Amino acid sequence: MKMNYLIMKNGDALIGLFQVMIENNIITFNSGWDQNAGNVEPFDDVREIQTHIMSKGINLESDADASTTGPASIVLKDPDGNSILIDQHV
């Protein structure tokens, strides 16, 4: 709480509450991680996810450099304007 955020876990569900750090609603998916930030194999690389999303005509707010490997992220908006972050750490 003194860092202005809380991460709450109930079973496999995780909810992060961030005060001031993040301005608007956001949902985050971590490609390559399980609920405890442990690596999972195999997983869909964020660049593959990006290619699939873009092939459906969906615009991204930010994209990953397709020529790289490893950690990267993309952001898109849902129809209500909420951000969706797909964040790959591995």
N, CA, C and O of each residue as an XYZ file, in Angstrom:
360
protein
N       0.818     -1.190      0.000
C       0.000      0.000      0.000
C       0.870      1.265      0.000
O       0.491      2.269     -0.603
N       2.022      1.228      0.663
C       2.841      2.437      0.706
C       3.429      2.784     -0.665
O       3.881      3.911     -0.869
N       3.431      1.822     -1.617
C       3.897      2.078     -2.979
C       2.733      2.462     -3.901
O       2.920      2.616     -5.108
N       1.532      2.615     -3.328
C       0.321      3.010     -4.057
C      -0.204      1.961     -5.027
O      -0.819      2.299     -6.039
N       0.039      0.677     -4.718
C      -0.595     -0.375     -5.498
C      -0.769     -1.625     -4.648
O      -0.060     -1.837     -3.664
N      -1.730     -2.443     -5.053
C      -1.986     -3.738     -4.427
C      -2.190     -4.771     -5.528
O      -2.818     -4.482     -6.547
N      -1.665     -5.959     -5.326
C      -1.927     -7.088     -6.201
C      -2.685     -8.104     -5.355
O      -2.176     -8.592     -4.346
N      -3.890     -8.412     -5.774
C      -4.725     -9.340     -5.023
C      -4.903    -10.618     -5.834
O      -5.097    -10.569     -7.049
N      -4.838    -11.755     -5.159
C      -4.963    -13.044     -5.830
C      -6.006    -13.888     -5.108
O      -6.033    -13.966     -3.879
N      -6.873    -14.524     -5.916
C      -7.866    -15.452     -5.399
C      -7.904    -16.613     -6.378
O      -8.458    -16.487     -7.471
N      -7.325    -17.735     -5.998
C      -7.221    -18.855     -6.929
C      -6.333    -18.460     -8.100
O      -5.191    -18.043     -7.904
N      -6.851    -18.589     -9.309
C      -6.095    -18.217    -10.499
C      -6.338    -16.785    -10.943
O      -5.736    -16.329    -11.916
N      -7.211    -16.071    -10.245
C      -7.534    -14.688    -10.629
C      -6.599    -13.710     -9.928
O      -6.360    -13.818     -8.725
N      -6.072    -12.751    -10.695
C      -5.221    -11.684    -10.165
C      -5.828    -10.343    -10.521
O      -6.255    -10.126    -11.655
N      -5.866     -9.449     -9.557
C      -6.333     -8.089     -9.814
C      -5.311     -7.142     -9.218
O      -4.935     -7.267     -8.053
N      -4.865     -6.196    -10.026
C      -3.945     -5.167     -9.546
C      -4.672     -3.839     -9.444
O      -5.353     -3.415    -10.377
N      -4.521     -3.195     -8.311
C      -5.076     -1.860     -8.101
C      -3.905     -0.881     -8.003
O      -3.048     -1.011     -7.129
N      -3.879      0.090     -8.901
C      -2.767      1.031     -8.972
C      -3.297      2.444     -8.801
O      -4.166      2.882     -9.555
N      -2.780      3.153     -7.821
C      -3.188      4.533     -7.586
C      -2.180      5.456     -8.244
O      -0.990      5.408     -7.932
N      -2.648      6.286     -9.146
C      -1.885      7.323     -9.855
C      -0.987      6.744    -10.955
O      -0.777      7.421    -11.962
N      -0.452      5.541    -10.815
C       0.467      4.969    -11.807
C      -0.169      4.801    -13.176
O       0.460      5.068    -14.200
N      -1.414      4.359    -13.188
C      -2.124      4.075    -14.429
C      -3.396      4.913    -14.424
O      -4.229      4.798    -13.525
N      -3.529      5.758    -15.444
C      -4.602      6.743    -15.445
C      -5.989      6.158    -15.681
O      -6.950      6.560    -15.025
N      -6.103      5.213    -16.610
C      -7.413      4.681    -16.999
C      -7.481      3.179    -16.761
O      -6.493      2.554    -16.375
N      -8.664      2.607    -16.998
C      -8.838      1.163    -16.877
C      -7.929      0.440    -17.857
O      -7.733      0.887    -18.988
N      -7.376     -0.685    -17.411
C      -6.533     -1.501    -18.282
C      -6.632     -2.957    -17.834
O      -6.687     -3.248    -16.639
N      -6.653     -3.856    -18.797
C      -6.568     -5.280    -18.507
C      -5.267     -5.760    -19.144
O      -4.926     -5.361    -20.257
N      -4.549     -6.617    -18.428
C      -3.235     -7.055    -18.886
C      -3.194     -8.568    -19.032
O      -3.674     -9.306    -18.172
N      -2.614     -9.012    -20.136
C      -2.334    -10.422    -20.375
C      -0.829    -10.553    -20.526
O      -0.198     -9.763    -21.227
N      -0.253    -11.555    -19.866
C       1.195    -11.766    -19.920
C       1.495    -13.047    -20.687
O       1.444    -14.148    -20.140
N       1.808    -12.875    -21.961
C       2.132    -14.006    -22.815
C       3.436    -14.652    -22.334
O       4.450    -13.971    -22.183
N       3.406    -15.967    -22.095
C       4.593    -16.688    -21.655
C       4.713    -16.846    -20.156
O       5.657    -17.473    -19.676
N       3.769    -16.285    -19.401
C       3.782    -16.401    -17.934
C       2.499    -17.051    -17.443
O       1.436    -16.890    -18.042
N       2.615    -17.787    -16.346
C       1.428    -18.291    -15.681
C       0.988    -17.296    -14.600
O       1.515    -16.185    -14.530
N       0.030    -17.689    -13.761
C      -0.526    -16.778    -12.755
C       0.482    -16.373    -11.681
O       0.254    -15.409    -10.949
N       1.597    -17.106    -11.583
C       2.615    -16.799    -10.584
C       3.889    -16.239    -11.208
O       4.954    -16.281    -10.591
N       3.784    -15.715    -12.429
C       4.915    -15.155    -13.182
C       5.977    -16.213    -13.481
O       7.157    -15.899    -13.642
N       5.537    -17.475    -13.554
C       6.436    -18.549    -13.965
C       6.351    -18.743    -15.468
O       5.279    -18.608    -16.057
N       7.466    -19.056    -16.082
C       7.495    -19.256    -17.532
C       6.671    -20.465    -17.936
O       6.669    -21.483    -17.242
N       5.973    -20.354    -19.058
C       5.224    -21.472    -19.632
C       5.726    -21.702    -21.054
O       6.093    -20.762    -21.759
N       5.732    -22.935    -21.448
C       6.110    -23.336    -22.799
C       5.094    -24.350    -23.285
O       4.671    -25.190    -22.490
N       4.691    -24.325    -24.494
C       4.908    -23.240    -25.451
C       3.936    -22.098    -25.179
O       2.989    -22.245    -24.407
N       4.181    -20.963    -25.822
C       3.264    -19.830    -25.740
C       3.309    -19.070    -27.056
O       4.274    -19.172    -27.813
N       2.253    -18.306    -27.319
C       2.201    -17.489    -28.533
C       2.990    -16.210    -28.291
O       2.687    -15.453    -27.369
N       3.995    -15.972    -29.113
C       4.793    -14.757    -29.025
C       3.900    -13.550    -29.294
O       2.991    -13.609    -30.122
N       4.166    -12.476    -28.598
C       3.347    -11.264    -28.737
C       3.332    -10.765    -30.183
O       2.352    -10.153    -30.607
N       4.386    -11.012    -30.936
C       4.427    -10.584    -32.338
C       3.470    -11.401    -33.192
O       2.884    -10.874    -34.138
N       3.301    -12.702    -32.867
C       2.318    -13.543    -33.552
C       0.906    -13.056    -33.223
O       0.045    -12.987    -34.100
N       0.681    -12.725    -31.969
C      -0.621    -12.193    -31.549
C      -0.900    -10.887    -32.273
O      -2.016    -10.658    -32.739
N       0.107    -10.032    -32.369
C      -0.009     -8.753    -33.066
C      -0.401     -8.966    -34.531
O      -1.307     -8.303    -35.036
N       0.270     -9.876    -35.201
C      -0.034    -10.161    -36.611
C      -1.479    -10.628    -36.765
O      -2.179    -10.198    -37.681
N      -1.922    -11.507    -35.871
C      -3.295    -12.013    -35.927
C      -4.305    -10.880    -35.709
O      -5.274    -10.759    -36.459
N      -4.079    -10.058    -34.692
C      -4.999     -8.951    -34.400
C      -5.071     -7.995    -35.580
O      -6.160     -7.586    -35.984
N      -3.919     -7.637    -36.135
C      -3.894     -6.696    -37.258
C      -4.538     -7.289    -38.511
O      -5.116     -6.557    -39.315
N      -4.440     -8.621    -38.683
C      -5.056     -9.265    -39.854
C      -6.578     -9.185    -39.799
O      -7.247     -9.348    -40.820
N      -7.126     -8.936    -38.613
C      -8.567     -8.794    -38.438
C      -9.021     -7.343    -38.577
O     -10.194     -7.032    -38.368
N      -8.078     -6.448    -38.934
C      -8.417     -5.047    -39.134
C      -8.516     -4.237    -37.853
O      -9.082     -3.144    -37.851
N      -7.974     -4.761    -36.771
C      -8.017     -4.059    -35.491
C      -6.769     -3.199    -35.358
O      -5.653     -3.683    -35.546
N      -6.955     -1.932    -35.035
C      -5.835     -1.016    -34.872
C      -5.213     -1.164    -33.491
O      -5.906     -1.405    -32.503
N      -3.897     -1.015    -33.442
C      -3.167     -1.060    -32.185
C      -2.809      0.352    -31.751
O      -2.521      1.214    -32.581
N      -2.828      0.582    -30.441
C      -2.380      1.858    -29.873
C      -0.855      1.908    -29.863
O      -0.260      2.959    -30.100
N      -0.231      0.769    -29.589
C       1.227      0.631    -29.694
C       1.514     -0.792    -30.132
O       0.770     -1.718    -29.809
N       2.598     -0.952    -30.869
C       2.914     -2.266    -31.406
C       4.334     -2.677    -31.050
O       5.147     -1.865    -30.607
N       4.610     -3.955    -31.255
C       5.931     -4.526    -31.023
C       6.702     -4.511    -32.335
O       6.122     -4.675    -33.409
N       7.998     -4.316    -32.241
C       8.867     -4.358    -33.416
C       8.935     -5.810    -33.886
O       9.490     -6.666    -33.196
N       8.377     -6.082    -35.048
C       8.279     -7.447    -35.564
C       9.640     -8.049    -35.893
O       9.741     -9.262    -36.076
N      10.681     -7.238    -35.973
C      12.009     -7.763    -36.297
C      12.792     -8.196    -35.060
O      13.934     -8.642    -35.176
N      12.189     -8.069    -33.879
C      12.891     -8.418    -32.641
C      12.356     -9.718    -32.060
O      11.366    -10.270    -32.540
N      13.022    -10.192    -31.027
C      12.561    -11.345    -30.257
C      12.619    -10.969    -28.778
O      13.204     -9.951    -28.408
N      12.008    -11.800    -27.943
C      12.070    -11.554    -26.505
C      10.998    -10.598    -26.024
O       9.945    -10.467    -26.648
N      11.269     -9.924    -24.904
C      10.262     -9.049    -24.301
C       9.746     -7.974    -25.256
O      10.511     -7.347    -25.989
N       8.434     -7.781    -25.226
C       7.773     -6.758    -26.046
C       6.322     -6.675    -25.581
O       5.851     -7.516    -24.815
N       5.630     -5.654    -26.055
C       4.223     -5.516    -25.685
C       3.453     -4.813    -26.784
O       4.021     -4.129    -27.635
N       2.142     -5.001    -26.739
C       1.227     -4.287    -27.625
C       0.058     -3.792    -26.779
O      -0.249     -4.347    -25.724
N      -0.583     -2.737    -27.269
C      -1.755     -2.183    -26.593
C      -2.833     -1.938    -27.641
O      -2.565     -1.409    -28.720
N      -4.063     -2.336    -27.302
C      -5.213     -2.020    -28.131
C      -6.331     -1.566    -27.219
O      -6.230     -1.686    -25.998
N      -7.395     -1.045    -27.803
C      -8.549     -0.568    -27.023
C      -9.749     -1.444    -27.325
O      -9.959     -1.871    -28.461
N     -10.539     -1.706    -26.281
C     -11.797     -2.419    -26.493
C     -12.848     -1.408    -26.967
O     -12.579     -0.207    -26.966
N     -14.031     -1.865    -27.370
C     -15.046     -0.937    -27.893
C     -15.452      0.179    -26.927
O     -15.945      1.220    -27.360
N     -15.247     -0.030    -25.619
C     -15.583      1.013    -24.642
C     -14.420      1.960    -24.369
O     -14.545      2.882    -23.563
N     -13.290      1.737    -25.037
C     -12.138      2.616    -24.859
C     -11.173      2.196    -23.767
O     -10.228      2.924    -23.466
N     -11.396      1.023    -23.163
C     -10.469      0.514    -22.150
C      -9.241     -0.088    -22.829
O      -9.353     -0.721    -23.879
N      -8.088      0.110    -22.237
C      -6.854     -0.425    -22.802
C      -6.696     -1.902    -22.488
O      -7.062     -2.369    -21.410
N      -6.141     -2.630    -23.455
C      -5.777     -4.032    -23.293
C      -4.288     -4.118    -23.592
O      -3.855     -3.825    -24.706
N      -3.512     -4.515    -22.603
C      -2.065     -4.647    -22.735
C      -1.713     -6.128    -22.820
O      -2.087     -6.909    -21.944
N      -1.007     -6.509    -23.854
C      -0.454     -7.853    -23.949
C       1.048     -7.674    -23.801
O       1.715     -7.138    -24.686
N       1.564     -8.128    -22.679
C       2.920     -7.833    -22.238
C       3.712     -9.128    -22.093
O       3.389     -9.977    -21.263
N       4.742     -9.266    -22.902
C       5.576    -10.474    -22.884
C       6.902    -10.144    -22.219
O       7.594     -9.210    -22.624
N       7.252    -10.916    -21.197
C       8.473    -10.663    -20.428
C       9.614    -11.604    -20.784
O      10.739    -11.404    -20.324
N       9.352    -12.619    -21.589
C      10.377    -13.627    -21.921
C      10.660    -13.646    -23.404
O      11.491    -14.428    -23.864
